[in-house]
Amino acid sequence: MSIERIHDRKDEEIHEGDWVWTRFRGGVREGEVHKIVKDEKEARDEGVANPPKVVFTDQHGDRVAHNPTTLSKTSFVGRGG
């Protein structure tokens, strides 16, 4: 099953290149979206489980994949929350 559009927790559509953030362990994880994994084949290729996932590199340089509905888009690059 392939999903065409991916939305954040505020129902805004997420695209590659968008800046997203989420609360994580008492802080914030944020970064630019590199890939949106929409189906099982892409998930296997990217090494993630249970698509859809939004893949980005956070402010610490870690590659992370989150469920889209846990994320929020922001227009302020480098400023989550």
N, C-alpha and C positions, 0 to 999 in steps of 0.2 A: 504494500500500500504506500503510495506516494502522497505527500501533503504539499499543496501548492503554496500557501501563504502561511507565514509564521508570525504570531502576534505576541507582544510582551504582556505583562500583567495588567496594563492599562488599555489593552486591546489595540495598541499601535503596531503597525506592521514593522517587522525587523528585516533589514537587508544587510548583506555583506558591506562592510565599511562603516556601519553605524557604530556609535559609542554606546555601550550598555553598562549597567552596574547592578549589583545585587548585594544585599546584606549577607555577611558570611562570618560566622564565629565572632560576633561582637564587633566586627568592622565592616569594611566594604571591599568588594572585588569589582574592578572595573577595567574595561579595555575595548579595543576596536574589534568588531566581529570579523573573523577571517573566513569562516565557513558556517553554513547552515546545513546540518545533516537532516535530511528529510525521510530517508528510507533505510531499510535493513542493509542493503548493499553498501551504501555510503557509510553507515555505522560501522560495518566490518572494516572498510577501508581506512576509516579514521580512528578505529580502536575505541569506540564509544558504544554504550548500550542504550537500548530503549529510545529510539528516535521519536519525536524530533529533539535535536540538541543544537544549541548555539555554541560554537567553538570560538574562543578568543584567548589572547594572551593578557593576563592581568598585569597590574602595575608592578608586580614583583618579578615578572618574566616567566611566570608559570602558565603553561597551556591548560586551560580549563574548558569543560563542556557542561553547560547548565541547561535545564529545561527552560524553554522560552518564557513560560508563565511565571518564573521566579525572577525575571529580569525586567528592568525599566530602561527605556531609551533616554538619553539626555543629549541636548545640543551643545553642552559645555564639555569639550574634550578635556579629560583629566580631572573632572569634578563630578563624582557620583553623589547621590543623596540629595 
